[in-house]
Amino acid sequence: MKTILTLLFLLQSLLLFAQSETLEKPKSVGIHYFGELGFRPGLEVDFGLPILKNKIKRAEKKRLLFLQGYLRPSFAYYHYAHFSNNFLLGLKFNYQFKLVNSENYKYLFAEPYLKIGYLRYAFIGEIFDTANGGFEERNFGGANSIVLGAGLDFGGKITNRFDWLVGFEYLAESTDDKLLLHRFVFKLGTRIKLQTK
């Protein structure tokens, strides 16, 4: 329980920092297919909060390289058939490298990131515990875990409001019984810009 409270406090502190008045307002919402090992289907929604910004001019006049740091709070759900439903609340720090063509404003980007999160999984079906010399049914039986990980997203412009995105993510899950599990995630989706110029 102490670990969960510490994580929630950390997430809240980072979000308050990201919402400083001197920074830009939130810019995008991402909606992605979130498949653990690619085949265990799920959905992730995240929210982009810009925190660092810089612009570098390339040697070629028509290409500009933009660097942008983001905090991206996220929520993901994915399903293990006949085993569990999994809910992941996370926080990512993305560092975006965006290459923009200054003539037609098309762009591609790459985003390496780090992630921390809280995972709750609930077993599917009836769960029983031994108690008082017999069995008692447990409602919402499952467990909690802390996850740490990293990933890499690639994307580009579709329209002024929409981007495409594909990504890969590695998560190390620390379980209640001190096991370390490895999760590999494939993502495919879009980002919707909340502000366009």
C-alpha positions as CSV (number, residue, x, y, z in Angstrom):
1,M,0.0,0.0,0.0
2,K,2.9,2.4,0.8
3,T,4.3,1.8,-2.7
4,I,0.9,2.7,-4.3
5,L,0.6,5.9,-2.2
6,T,4.1,6.9,-3.1
7,L,3.4,6.4,-6.8
8,L,0.2,8.4,-6.7
9,F,2.0,11.3,-4.9
10,L,4.7,11.2,-7.5
11,L,2.2,11.3,-10.4
12,Q,0.3,14.2,-8.8
13,S,3.5,16.2,-8.3
14,L,4.6,15.7,-11.9
15,L,1.2,16.7,-13.2
16,L,1.2,19.9,-11.2
17,F,4.7,20.7,-12.5
18,A,3.5,20.1,-16.1
19,Q,0.5,22.5,-15.6
20,S,2.7,25.5,-14.7
21,E,1.4,28.8,-16.0
22,T,4.6,29.4,-18.0
23,L,4.1,26.3,-20.1
24,E,1.8,25.7,-23.0
25,K,-1.7,24.2,-22.6
26,P,-2.2,20.4,-23.3
27,K,-1.8,19.7,-27.0
28,S,-3.0,16.2,-27.9
29,V,-4.9,13.1,-27.0
30,G,-3.6,9.7,-28.2
31,I,-5.8,6.6,-28.8
32,H,-3.9,3.4,-29.5
33,Y,-4.4,-0.3,-29.9
34,F,-2.4,-1.6,-27.0
35,G,-1.5,-5.3,-27.5
36,E,0.7,-7.1,-25.0
37,L,2.9,-9.4,-27.2
38,G,0.8,-7.8,-30.0
39,F,-1.9,-10.4,-29.5
40,R,-3.5,-9.7,-26.2
41,P,-5.9,-7.0,-27.3
42,G,-6.3,-3.7,-25.5
43,L,-6.7,0.1,-25.8
44,E,-4.6,2.9,-24.4
45,V,-5.6,6.6,-24.1
46,D,-3.0,9.2,-23.2
47,F,-2.8,13.0,-22.8
48,G,0.1,15.2,-23.9
49,L,1.4,17.9,-21.6
50,P,4.3,19.9,-23.2
51,I,7.1,20.7,-20.7
52,L,10.2,21.4,-22.7
53,K,10.6,23.0,-26.1
54,N,13.4,23.9,-28.4
55,K,14.0,24.4,-32.2
56,I,17.1,23.6,-34.2
57,K,17.6,24.6,-37.8
58,R,19.1,22.0,-40.1
59,A,21.8,22.7,-42.7
60,E,19.1,22.3,-45.4
61,K,16.9,25.3,-45.4
62,K,13.6,23.4,-46.0
63,R,14.0,21.0,-43.1
64,L,13.7,22.0,-39.5
65,L,14.2,19.8,-36.4
66,F,12.0,20.5,-33.4
67,L,12.7,19.0,-30.0
68,Q,9.8,18.8,-27.5
69,G,9.5,17.2,-24.1
70,Y,6.1,15.8,-22.9
71,L,4.5,14.3,-19.8
72,R,1.9,11.9,-21.0
73,P,-0.5,10.5,-18.3
74,S,-2.0,7.3,-19.8
75,F,-4.7,4.7,-19.1
76,A,-4.6,1.3,-20.7
77,Y,-6.8,-1.8,-20.7
78,Y,-5.8,-5.2,-22.1
79,H,-7.3,-8.7,-21.9
80,Y,-5.8,-12.1,-21.3
81,A,-8.4,-14.6,-22.6
82,H,-9.7,-16.9,-19.9
83,F,-7.3,-15.4,-17.3
84,S,-7.5,-11.7,-16.5
85,N,-8.6,-8.1,-17.3
86,N,-5.7,-5.7,-16.8
87,F,-5.8,-2.0,-16.0
88,L,-2.7,0.1,-16.3
89,L,-2.4,3.7,-15.0
90,G,0.9,5.2,-16.1
91,L,2.9,8.3,-16.6
92,K,5.4,8.7,-19.6
93,F,8.1,11.2,-20.2
94,N,8.5,11.5,-24.0
95,Y,11.2,13.4,-25.8
96,Q,10.1,14.1,-29.4
97,F,12.3,14.6,-32.3
98,K,10.2,16.1,-35.1
99,L,11.5,16.7,-38.6
100,V,9.4,19.2,-40.5
101,N,9.4,20.2,-44.1
102,S,9.1,24.0,-44.1
103,E,7.5,24.1,-47.6
104,N,4.5,21.8,-47.1
105,Y,4.6,21.4,-43.3
106,K,4.6,17.6,-43.4
107,Y,6.6,16.0,-40.7
108,L,7.8,12.7,-39.1
109,F,8.7,12.2,-35.5
110,A,10.4,9.7,-33.2
111,E,9.8,9.6,-29.4
112,P,11.9,7.6,-27.0
113,Y,10.3,7.6,-23.5
114,L,10.4,6.3,-20.0
115,K,7.3,5.0,-18.1
116,I,6.2,4.3,-14.6
117,G,2.8,2.9,-13.7
118,Y,0.4,1.0,-11.5
119,L,-1.1,-2.2,-12.8
120,R,-4.3,-3.8,-11.4
121,Y,-5.3,-7.2,-12.8
122,A,-8.6,-8.9,-12.0
123,F,-9.0,-12.7,-12.6
124,I,-11.8,-13.9,-14.9
125,G,-14.2,-16.4,-13.4
126,E,-15.0,-17.4,-9.9
127,I,-12.2,-17.1,-7.4
128,F,-12.2,-18.9,-4.0
129,D,-10.1,-18.6,-0.8
130,T,-9.8,-21.1,2.0
131,A,-11.3,-19.6,5.2
132,N,-12.9,-20.9,8.4
133,G,-12.3,-24.5,7.4
134,G,-14.0,-24.1,4.0
135,F,-14.1,-22.0,0.8
136,E,-15.2,-18.4,0.4
137,E,-15.8,-16.7,-3.0
138,R,-13.7,-13.6,-3.6
139,N,-15.2,-10.8,-5.6
140,F,-12.8,-9.0,-8.0
141,G,-10.0,-11.3,-7.1
142,G,-6.7,-10.1,-8.5
143,A,-3.5,-8.3,-7.5
144,N,-1.5,-5.1,-7.9
145,S,1.8,-4.4,-9.4
146,I,4.2,-1.5,-10.1
147,V,5.6,-1.3,-13.7
148,L,8.7,0.5,-15.0
149,G,9.6,0.6,-18.6
150,A,10.7,2.3,-21.8
151,G,9.5,2.5,-25.4
152,L,9.9,4.1,-28.8
153,D,7.1,5.6,-30.8
154,F,7.2,6.7,-34.5
155,G,4.6,8.9,-36.2
156,G,3.8,11.5,-38.7
157,K,1.2,13.9,-40.1
158,I,-2.1,12.8,-41.5
159,T,-4.0,16.1,-41.4
160,N,-3.6,19.3,-39.4
161,R,-5.6,17.6,-36.6
162,F,-4.5,14.0,-36.8
163,D,-1.2,12.1,-36.6
164,W,-0.5,8.4,-37.1
165,L,1.5,6.5,-34.5
166,V,3.2,3.1,-34.2
167,G,5.2,2.1,-31.2
168,F,6.9,-0.6,-29.1
169,E,7.1,-0.7,-25.3
170,Y,8.9,-2.9,-22.7
171,L,7.5,-3.0,-19.2
172,A,9.1,-4.7,-16.2
173,E,6.4,-5.7,-13.7
174,S,7.2,-6.1,-10.0
175,T,4.4,-8.2,-8.4
176,D,3.2,-8.6,-4.8
177,D,5.1,-11.9,-4.5
178,K,8.3,-10.2,-5.6
179,L,8.4,-11.8,-9.1
180,L,9.7,-9.7,-12.0
181,L,7.6,-10.2,-15.1
182,H,8.5,-8.9,-18.6
183,R,5.8,-7.4,-20.8
184,F,6.3,-6.5,-24.5
185,V,3.7,-4.2,-26.0
186,F,2.9,-3.2,-29.6
187,K,0.9,0.0,-30.2
188,L,-0.9,1.4,-33.3
189,G,-3.1,4.4,-33.3
190,T,-3.6,8.1,-33.8
191,R,-3.1,11.4,-31.9
192,I,-5.7,14.1,-32.0
193,K,-4.4,17.7,-31.7
194,L,-6.5,19.9,-29.3
195,Q,-4.9,23.0,-30.7
196,T,-4.1,23.6,-34.4
197,K,-2.5,26.7,-36.0
